[in-house]
Amino acid sequence: MDRRRMLTSMTLGSLGLAAGITTARPLKPPSTGSIPVAVLLSEGAQVIDFAGPWEVFEGVHVQEAMPFKLFTVAPTKEPIRATGGLRIVPDYSFADAPPARVIVVPAQGGLKPYAAEAKKWLVSASDQADVTMSVCTGAFILAHAGLLDGLSATTYHRRLDQFERTFPKVKLVRGVRFVENEKISTSAGLSAGIDLALHVVERYFGRDIANATAENLEYEGIGWITQP
């Protein structure tokens, strides 16, 4: 048993704690080509929410190949400011974004003026994707788009009560790092997005590749490891 699995067994198993909850099946990577990953951004996007998963997907190596191809999508191609003033020029707008097999939706406040356009893009893009995943209060964006109706989900721990009141059609799960459904998944806040992204990697390429990715990142968190 490797160190990470041993820690998981000792820390989570003995205490009866839930790292993540998943009912999702493994995913099949394409036989050729890359796995496109779209990161939805707008003004005020929380940097760690998208940078954590970005580094996870960017850091995956499978037989020396880097299987994930990342790009950003925003309401327009105008530069935006993420938290801390980070300036980002989006790669695509809703109007010209290519299809993605993974969509990452971090916490952000700048979509409100584009609520209708954002919902339209998310519903259409997620229908074509293997996984649409939110981080932190990005779950509110998915829920407003109707993508979480009838599903289990989680969000940032300080917004759990608000989420539960606002979206009665969603089964809120507390005290977990992430909740993974077949196509739509949600994580708790901030660094929990790293855990969910690692589990998406595991769904595509297995535990060993995900574990190697975590080790390359020197990420010591064990919240991404679900129990058999």
C-alpha positions as CSV (number, residue, x, y, z in Angstrom):
1,M,0.0,0.0,0.0
2,D,1.5,3.4,-1.0
3,R,1.8,6.3,1.4
4,R,-1.2,8.1,0.1
5,R,-3.5,5.1,0.2
6,M,-2.2,4.3,3.7
7,L,-3.0,7.8,4.9
8,T,-6.5,7.6,3.3
9,S,-7.2,4.3,5.0
10,M,-5.9,5.5,8.4
11,T,-7.4,9.0,8.3
12,L,-10.6,8.7,6.5
13,G,-11.5,5.1,7.0
14,S,-10.9,4.9,10.7
15,L,-12.8,8.2,11.3
16,G,-15.6,7.4,9.0
17,L,-15.1,10.7,7.1
18,A,-16.1,11.2,3.4
19,A,-13.4,12.5,1.1
20,G,-15.6,12.6,-2.0
21,I,-18.8,10.9,-3.1
22,T,-19.0,9.4,-6.6
23,T,-21.6,7.4,-8.5
24,A,-19.8,8.0,-11.8
25,R,-18.3,5.4,-14.1
26,P,-14.9,5.5,-15.6
27,L,-14.5,7.6,-18.7
28,K,-13.0,6.5,-22.0
29,P,-10.3,8.9,-23.4
30,P,-10.2,9.4,-27.2
31,S,-8.1,6.9,-29.1
32,T,-6.4,9.8,-30.9
33,G,-6.1,13.5,-30.1
34,S,-6.5,15.4,-26.9
35,I,-9.2,15.9,-24.3
36,P,-10.3,19.6,-24.6
37,V,-10.9,21.3,-21.2
38,A,-12.9,24.6,-21.2
39,V,-12.5,26.9,-18.1
40,L,-15.4,29.3,-17.8
41,L,-14.2,32.8,-16.6
42,S,-15.6,36.2,-16.0
43,E,-14.8,39.2,-13.8
44,G,-13.9,38.2,-10.3
45,A,-13.1,34.6,-11.0
46,Q,-11.5,33.0,-8.0
47,V,-7.9,32.2,-9.0
48,I,-7.3,29.0,-7.0
49,D,-10.7,27.6,-8.1
50,F,-9.5,27.4,-11.7
51,A,-5.8,27.4,-11.3
52,G,-5.8,24.3,-9.2
53,P,-7.7,22.1,-11.7
54,W,-5.8,23.8,-14.6
55,E,-2.5,22.6,-13.1
56,V,-3.9,19.2,-12.5
57,F,-5.0,18.7,-16.0
58,E,-1.9,20.4,-17.5
59,G,0.3,18.1,-15.4
60,V,-1.1,14.8,-16.5
61,H,1.4,12.6,-18.5
62,V,0.4,9.3,-20.1
63,Q,3.2,7.5,-21.8
64,E,5.1,10.9,-22.2
65,A,2.0,12.5,-23.8
66,M,0.0,15.3,-22.2
67,P,-3.6,14.3,-23.0
68,F,-5.5,17.4,-21.8
69,K,-5.7,20.6,-23.9
70,L,-6.9,23.6,-21.9
71,F,-8.5,26.9,-22.9
72,T,-10.5,29.7,-21.4
73,V,-14.0,30.8,-22.3
74,A,-15.7,34.0,-21.3
75,P,-18.8,36.0,-22.3
76,T,-16.5,38.1,-24.5
77,K,-12.9,38.2,-25.5
78,E,-12.3,41.4,-23.6
79,P,-9.7,41.1,-20.8
80,I,-11.0,40.3,-17.4
81,R,-9.7,40.6,-13.8
82,A,-9.7,37.6,-11.6
83,T,-9.2,37.8,-7.8
84,G,-6.1,39.8,-6.7
85,G,-6.2,41.7,-10.0
86,L,-4.9,38.9,-12.2
87,R,-5.5,40.0,-15.8
88,I,-6.6,37.3,-18.2
89,V,-7.4,37.6,-21.9
90,P,-9.9,34.8,-22.7
91,D,-9.1,32.4,-25.6
92,Y,-12.8,32.2,-26.7
93,S,-16.1,33.8,-26.2
94,F,-19.5,32.0,-25.9
95,A,-19.9,32.7,-29.6
96,D,-16.9,30.8,-30.9
97,A,-15.8,28.4,-28.2
98,P,-15.0,24.9,-29.5
99,P,-16.6,21.8,-27.9
100,A,-15.0,20.5,-24.7
101,R,-15.1,17.2,-23.0
102,V,-14.4,18.7,-19.6
103,I,-15.8,22.0,-18.4
104,V,-14.5,23.8,-15.2
105,V,-16.8,26.4,-13.6
106,P,-15.0,28.3,-10.7
107,A,-16.6,30.8,-8.3
108,Q,-17.1,34.2,-10.0
109,G,-19.4,37.2,-10.0
110,G,-19.0,38.6,-13.5
111,L,-21.6,36.3,-15.3
112,K,-24.6,38.2,-13.9
113,P,-24.9,40.6,-16.8
114,Y,-24.6,37.7,-19.2
115,A,-26.9,35.2,-17.3
116,A,-29.0,34.2,-20.3
117,E,-26.0,33.8,-22.5
118,A,-24.1,31.9,-19.8
119,K,-27.0,29.5,-19.2
120,K,-27.4,28.8,-23.0
121,W,-23.7,28.1,-23.4
122,L,-23.4,25.9,-20.3
123,V,-26.5,23.8,-21.2
124,S,-25.3,23.2,-24.7
125,A,-21.6,22.7,-23.9
126,S,-22.3,20.4,-21.0
127,D,-24.6,18.2,-23.1
128,Q,-21.6,17.5,-25.4
129,A,-19.0,17.1,-22.5
130,D,-18.1,14.1,-20.5
131,V,-17.8,16.1,-17.3
132,T,-18.9,19.5,-16.2
133,M,-17.4,20.4,-12.8
134,S,-17.9,23.3,-10.5
135,V,-15.6,24.5,-7.8
136,C,-16.7,26.4,-4.7
137,T,-19.8,28.7,-5.5
138,G,-19.5,27.7,-9.1
139,A,-22.2,25.3,-8.1
140,F,-24.6,28.2,-7.9
141,I,-23.9,28.8,-11.6
142,L,-24.6,25.2,-12.5
143,A,-27.8,25.2,-10.4
144,H,-29.1,28.5,-11.9
145,A,-28.6,26.8,-15.3
146,G,-30.8,23.9,-14.2
147,L,-27.9,21.4,-14.5
148,L,-28.1,20.2,-10.9
149,D,-31.9,19.6,-10.7
150,G,-32.5,16.1,-9.2
151,L,-28.8,15.6,-8.5
152,S,-26.6,15.6,-5.4
153,A,-24.2,18.4,-5.1
154,T,-22.0,20.4,-2.7
155,T,-20.5,23.9,-2.6
156,Y,-18.4,26.2,-0.4
157,H,-19.0,25.5,3.3
158,R,-20.0,29.1,4.1
159,R,-22.7,29.1,1.4
160,L,-24.3,25.7,2.1
161,D,-27.4,27.0,3.8
162,Q,-28.0,29.6,1.1
163,F,-27.6,27.0,-1.6
164,E,-30.0,24.6,0.1
165,R,-32.7,27.4,0.4
166,T,-32.2,28.6,-3.1
167,F,-32.2,25.3,-4.9
168,P,-34.7,22.9,-3.4
169,K,-34.5,20.6,-6.4
170,V,-30.9,19.8,-5.6
171,K,-29.9,17.3,-2.9
172,L,-27.2,19.2,-0.9
173,V,-24.4,17.1,0.6
174,R,-22.4,18.5,3.5
175,G,-19.0,17.6,4.8
176,V,-17.4,16.2,1.6
177,R,-14.7,17.4,-0.7
178,F,-16.7,16.7,-3.8
179,V,-19.9,15.1,-5.2
180,E,-19.5,13.4,-8.5
181,N,-22.4,12.4,-10.7
182,E,-22.2,10.8,-14.1
183,K,-21.8,14.1,-16.1
184,I,-22.2,16.9,-13.6
185,S,-20.0,17.2,-10.5
186,T,-19.4,19.8,-7.8
187,S,-16.6,20.4,-5.3
188,A,-16.4,22.3,-2.0
189,G,-14.4,25.5,-2.0
190,L,-11.0,26.6,-3.2
191,S,-8.5,23.7,-3.0
192,A,-11.2,21.1,-3.2
193,G,-11.3,21.7,-6.9
194,I,-7.9,20.0,-7.1
195,D,-9.3,16.9,-5.5
196,L,-12.2,16.8,-8.0
197,A,-9.9,17.4,-10.9
198,L,-7.6,14.5,-9.8
199,H,-10.6,12.3,-9.6
200,V,-11.6,13.2,-13.1
201,V,-8.1,12.2,-14.2
202,E,-8.6,8.9,-12.4
203,R,-11.9,8.3,-14.2
204,Y,-10.0,8.7,-17.5
205,F,-6.7,7.1,-16.8
206,G,-6.9,5.2,-13.5
207,R,-5.6,5.6,-10.0
208,D,-1.9,5.2,-10.8
209,I,-1.9,8.1,-13.3
210,A,-3.9,10.3,-10.9
211,N,-1.5,9.4,-8.1
212,A,1.5,10.2,-10.2
213,T,0.0,13.6,-11.1
214,A,-0.6,14.4,-7.5
215,E,3.0,13.5,-6.6
216,N,4.4,15.6,-9.5
217,L,2.4,18.5,-8.1
218,E,3.7,17.7,-4.6
219,Y,0.1,17.7,-3.6
220,E,-0.3,16.0,-0.2
221,G,-4.1,16.2,0.0
222,I,-5.9,12.9,0.1
223,G,-9.5,14.2,-0.4
224,W,-9.6,13.0,-4.0
225,I,-9.3,9.3,-3.1
226,T,-12.6,7.6,-2.9
227,Q,-12.9,4.3,-1.1
228,P,-13.9,1.1,-3.1
